């Protein structure tokens, strides 16, 4: 599905990524592990077109290098950024709707996403500006899943989450997650 070959990325004159290679097949779970500053987040951003990639980023046989992030998202790759980027003045339902891939998904999806990923029963009516980090992280994951991506790239998937809540991945799912983290665990139940 995704093939990254000899990927380089720069911030100004700083050469951050130096020849990253990775392959993600359908149904695979891939994680990028390493200490701070090794380029996990930059790899995610380069794949998503948020940092200019030098090298090959191939998605289902098509090059993504040089494409805008919205084009990459519509091609079927979802991205959960480390900094969450929730809209603080919007409700959970409104935030989720921004991630939907169609009007039908926008109407039906938030209830499903909220029931599986957000612990508070009243969460759809709450504003996220007052949410704690873990709630924002769950909301951002839910918003990404609203786009029904085939591949989900999650930067720091467990950041801010309480130990009693863990991301769950349906083993029968056709989606493939890629997670970049200092710490990594995934509950496949």
C-alpha positions as CSV (number, residue, x, y, z in Angstrom):
1,X,0.0,0.0,0.0
2,X,2.6,2.6,1.1
3,X,6.2,2.5,0.1
4,X,8.7,5.1,1.3
5,X,12.1,5.0,-0.3
6,X,15.2,7.1,0.4
7,X,13.1,9.8,2.1
8,X,14.9,13.0,3.1
9,X,13.5,16.1,4.7
10,X,14.8,19.4,5.9
11,X,13.9,22.2,8.2
12,X,15.8,25.1,6.8
13,X,19.4,23.9,6.4
14,X,19.0,21.1,9.0
15,X,18.9,17.7,7.3
16,X,16.4,15.9,9.5
17,X,15.5,12.7,7.6
18,X,18.4,10.9,5.9
19,X,17.3,8.1,3.7
20,X,14.2,6.6,5.5
21,X,12.8,3.5,4.0
22,X,9.6,1.7,5.0
23,X,6.8,-0.4,3.6
24,X,3.3,-0.8,4.9
25,X,1.1,-3.6,3.5
26,X,-2.7,-3.9,3.7
27,X,-3.7,-4.9,7.3
28,X,-0.2,-4.4,8.7
29,X,0.5,-2.5,11.9
30,X,3.8,-0.6,11.7
31,X,5.4,1.5,14.3
32,X,8.3,4.0,14.2
33,X,10.2,3.9,17.5
34,X,13.1,6.0,18.8
35,X,14.2,8.7,21.1
36,X,13.3,12.4,20.8
37,X,14.7,14.1,17.8
38,X,15.2,11.1,15.5
39,X,12.6,12.1,13.0
40,X,9.5,10.1,13.8
41,X,7.1,13.1,13.5
42,X,9.0,14.5,10.5
43,X,8.6,11.2,8.7
44,X,4.8,11.3,9.3
45,X,4.6,14.9,8.2
46,X,6.7,14.2,5.1
47,X,4.4,11.3,4.1
48,X,1.4,13.6,4.6
49,X,2.9,16.5,2.5
50,X,3.2,18.8,5.6
51,X,7.0,18.8,5.2
52,X,8.5,18.8,1.7
53,X,9.7,15.3,1.0
54,X,12.8,14.5,-1.0
55,X,12.7,10.9,-2.2
56,X,9.8,8.5,-3.0
57,X,6.5,8.3,-1.2
58,X,4.3,5.9,-3.2
59,X,0.7,5.1,-2.2
60,X,-1.0,2.3,-4.1
61,X,1.3,2.8,-7.0
62,X,1.0,6.6,-7.2
63,X,3.6,9.1,-6.1
64,X,2.5,11.5,-3.3
65,X,5.7,13.6,-3.3
66,X,4.8,17.2,-3.8
67,X,1.1,16.8,-3.2
68,X,-0.9,18.8,-0.7
69,X,-2.0,17.3,2.5
70,X,-5.7,17.5,1.6
71,X,-5.1,15.6,-1.6
72,X,-3.2,12.9,0.3
73,X,-6.0,12.6,2.8
74,X,-8.6,12.2,0.0
75,X,-6.4,9.5,-1.5
76,X,-7.1,7.4,1.7
77,X,-4.4,8.3,4.2
78,X,-5.5,9.7,7.6
79,X,-3.2,11.6,9.9
80,X,-3.5,12.1,13.7
81,X,-1.1,14.9,14.5
82,X,0.8,15.0,17.8
83,X,-0.5,18.5,18.6
84,X,-4.1,17.3,18.0
85,X,-5.4,20.5,16.3
86,X,-8.9,20.4,17.6
87,X,-11.2,23.3,17.1
88,X,-11.7,24.6,20.7
89,X,-15.0,26.4,20.1
90,X,-16.7,23.5,18.4
91,X,-18.5,20.6,20.0
92,X,-17.3,17.0,19.6
93,X,-19.8,16.3,16.9
94,X,-18.8,19.4,15.0
95,X,-15.1,18.5,15.3
96,X,-15.8,15.0,14.1
97,X,-17.8,16.3,11.1
98,X,-14.7,18.2,9.9
99,X,-13.1,14.9,9.3
100,X,-15.9,13.2,7.5
101,X,-15.4,12.0,3.9
102,X,-19.1,12.5,2.9
103,X,-22.3,14.0,4.1
104,X,-23.6,10.5,5.0
105,X,-20.6,9.8,7.1
106,X,-20.9,13.2,8.7
107,X,-24.5,12.5,9.7
108,X,-24.1,8.9,11.0
109,X,-20.4,8.6,12.0
110,X,-20.1,10.9,15.1
111,X,-22.4,8.7,17.2
112,X,-20.5,5.6,16.3
113,X,-17.1,7.3,16.9
114,X,-18.2,8.8,20.2
115,X,-19.6,5.6,21.5
116,X,-16.4,3.7,20.8
117,X,-13.7,6.2,21.6
118,X,-15.0,8.9,24.0
119,X,-15.7,7.8,27.6
120,X,-18.0,10.6,28.8
121,X,-21.6,9.9,27.9
122,X,-22.4,13.6,27.2
123,X,-19.3,14.1,25.1
124,X,-21.0,15.0,21.8
125,X,-22.4,18.2,23.3
126,X,-19.2,19.3,25.1
127,X,-16.8,21.9,23.8
128,X,-13.2,20.7,23.4
129,X,-11.5,23.9,24.4
130,X,-12.0,22.6,28.0
131,X,-11.0,19.0,27.3
132,X,-7.9,17.5,28.8
133,X,-5.2,16.1,26.6
134,X,-6.4,12.5,26.5
135,X,-9.9,13.6,25.5
136,X,-8.4,15.8,22.7
137,X,-6.3,12.8,21.6
138,X,-9.4,10.6,21.4
139,X,-11.3,13.3,19.5
140,X,-8.5,13.7,17.0
141,X,-8.3,10.0,16.4
142,X,-12.1,9.9,15.9
143,X,-12.0,12.8,13.5
144,X,-9.4,11.1,11.4
145,X,-11.4,7.9,11.4
146,X,-14.4,9.8,10.1
147,X,-12.6,10.2,6.8
148,X,-12.7,6.4,6.5
149,X,-8.9,6.2,5.6
150,X,-7.3,3.0,4.4
151,X,-4.1,3.9,6.2
152,X,-3.9,5.8,9.5
153,X,-0.7,7.6,10.5
154,X,-0.7,8.4,14.3
155,X,2.0,10.7,15.7
156,X,2.4,9.9,19.4
157,X,-0.7,7.6,19.7
158,X,-0.7,7.3,23.5
159,X,0.2,10.9,24.4
160,X,-2.2,12.1,27.1
161,X,-4.2,8.9,27.3
162,X,-5.2,7.4,30.6
163,X,-3.9,3.9,31.2
164,X,-7.6,2.7,31.3
165,X,-8.2,3.7,27.7
166,X,-6.1,2.1,24.9
167,X,-6.5,2.4,21.2
168,X,-8.1,-0.7,19.8
169,X,-7.6,-2.0,16.4
170,X,-10.0,-4.6,14.9
171,X,-7.8,-7.4,13.6
172,X,-10.2,-8.0,10.7
173,X,-10.0,-4.3,9.7
174,X,-8.6,-3.5,6.2
175,X,-7.1,-0.3,7.6
176,X,-3.4,-0.2,8.4
177,X,-2.1,2.0,11.2
178,X,1.4,3.5,11.3
179,X,2.3,4.9,14.7
180,X,5.3,7.1,15.7
181,X,6.0,7.1,19.3
182,X,8.7,7.2,22.1
183,X,6.5,4.5,23.7
184,X,4.3,2.1,21.9
185,X,1.7,-0.4,22.8
186,X,-1.4,-1.4,21.0
187,X,-4.3,-3.5,22.2
188,X,-5.6,-5.7,19.4
189,X,-8.9,-6.7,21.1
